[in-house]
Structure formats: C-alpha cells, structure tokens
C-alpha cells in the first residue's frame, strides 16, 4: 500500500584523479606505535595488507582540492545528471569528519560549514534550504539519509541533498601502515518525498561510546620528531575488527525486522567499504545467523581500486551501480537493497530500501 516515503531521485559522485597503487608505499618509513621501525620488510607489509583488506590502489585529491570541492562536484553531478533544479532542494547535509584540510596540514577549516559552502557553490538563492554538517564517523552519509528521511516523513521538507565526502589522505600518518587503507572521495544523493510503496522502509542506528569510543581517534605520528604538533587518524585495528563482527550484523538484522523483511528478500548489500575481509566476515555472520550462505555477488565492492574513503564509500558505490559503471551491476525495480556502515564513535547504522 502506498505511503509517504523517501526515494533516492538522483545520485552523483566524485572520484579523485590521483591513482595511488600499493607499490607507492614500498619506500615508506613505517613505524610501530612505539616509534620503532617495523621488523618486517615493506614488501611483506604491503603484501599482507593487500591480502587482508583487498585494497590494491586508492584515489587521492589533487593539491588544490579540498573536501568541500569534492562535495560540490558530487552534488553537481547528481543534479545535472538528473536535471533537478538546485532551487528545489529544501535541505543540504554534508557528512564528513575532518572539514577542509589543506595540503601540508594545518587546522581543519570548518567555518562556514561545508554544507553552506556547497549551497553557495551551487548558487542556491533559496533561504529556507537549510544547510548543515553531520559528523558521525564513516556511517555519516547513512545517518544523513536517516535524518532527511525523518524530516520528509514529518512533512517538513520535500527534497534533500545528502553528501558524504572526506579527504583522508591528509590526516593519515605516512609512518603508520594503516595509512594505506585511507582514500579520498565524495558521493551524493537527492532524497525526495513520494507516495509509493518503494523507498526507505526502515532504519536502525546505535552508538557504542561507553567502551569503544577510543578505537578510532586522533593522535601523534608514529615518528613523532617529524610531526611534533600534528595529529593523525589512529585505529585499533584488531579491536575494531572484533567489535564489527560482534555488532554490525545484528544491527542489519534489526533493520530488516523493523521493515518486516526476511534476509532472503535482500538482493544487494551496500556496506561501507572499510576492509574487504572484514566486510565479507560481517555479511557471512549476518547470513549464518539465519543458517544461510551469502548469495554470489550480494555485496558489490569498490575497495580494491577506491580504498576506504569513509563517508563517501556507500554513496559512491550506489552511484556507480545506478549509472551502470560497476562490473555489470545494476538495480531493478522492486528489489530490496540493505545499506549499512560502521565507524568511529563507535557508530553503526543501516537502512532497508525498496528500489522504485
């Protein structure tokens, strides 16, 4: 039966032009958290990294580009490819975690908000199109969708732009092997109100801050004498992996239960491209909880060539599939797509979506 629902009416993305293969890290001076040189050779480190994460290369922005530039490019792509008038937007949310970080470091630039900058660059004159930022770790874009969906269902707005963008290459420590995970990028979607049985069916979110907030944080370089005052993204990888396996699948199942859906109804799972092996383990755990095996190709992946671009991974993945630019993947009317993410906070979220 038709109801007022939020439907993705358009999508766009910005994939930075600088390609960085794993071989670029073979001459890095990797250090441990104690500052001591790693006992393994860089060849061993890089090979082990690729086998665990599935990342073979990633994309970085050019020197003159910042996060709000990418966010604007992705938003403009969504609007121009769909012929949607920017003035029809009632809301703009930019999910990010570090603001505009310039090449060479320095404090993050957050005033005005990135959403205000994007609205200005889109030349939107409409005063009542609110523009604000959302910081929620890697699940930020999904949380932005959930926020906009609530406003649409309440009747407050008709159309919203939700963007996920981050420039992780400028906050990753070159002396930390975890820096190989991080990438740059942006993805955008336009969510609009429709009377339909398609669109967002249900969602779930959680924040485990009491005991897990320190698993992703900012800290000094592993080679402190080089970057005395700078702070870089630091991760407790083993703890995060264990946490994700214990919690993400249950949140995805909670979302499906709220929507009245069975796992067998799901055609695709668009999960945050964090770590290839971890994502596979999460999806396997979800299906095993129902005594099932994951169907082939249920989880499309971009991590091998785009790396982990935080809030940008899921909307970029959606856009590539929607435009037929990912390994023959495509969406079909009526199919159920499950979106999910996990990241700094620690935060987890998911939403179930029926394609229009």
Secondary structure, 3 states (H helix, E strand, C coil): CCEEEEEEEEEEEECCCEEEEHHHHCCCCCECCCCCECCCCHHHHHHHHHHHHCCCEEEECCCCCCHHHHHHHHHHHHHHHHCCCHHHCCEEEEECCCCECCCCCCCCECCCCHHHHHHHHCCCCCCCCEEEEECCHHHHHHHHHHHHHHHHHCCCCCEEEEEEEEEHHHCCCCCCHHHHHECEEEEEEEEEEEEECCEEEEEEEEECHHHHHHHEEEECCCCCCCCCCCCEEEECHHHHHHHHHHHHHHHHHHHHHHHCCCHHHEEEEEECCCCHHHHHHHHHHHHHCCCCCCCCCCCCCCHHHHCECCCHHHHHHHHHHHCCCCCCCCCCCCCEEEEEEEECCCEEEEEEEECC
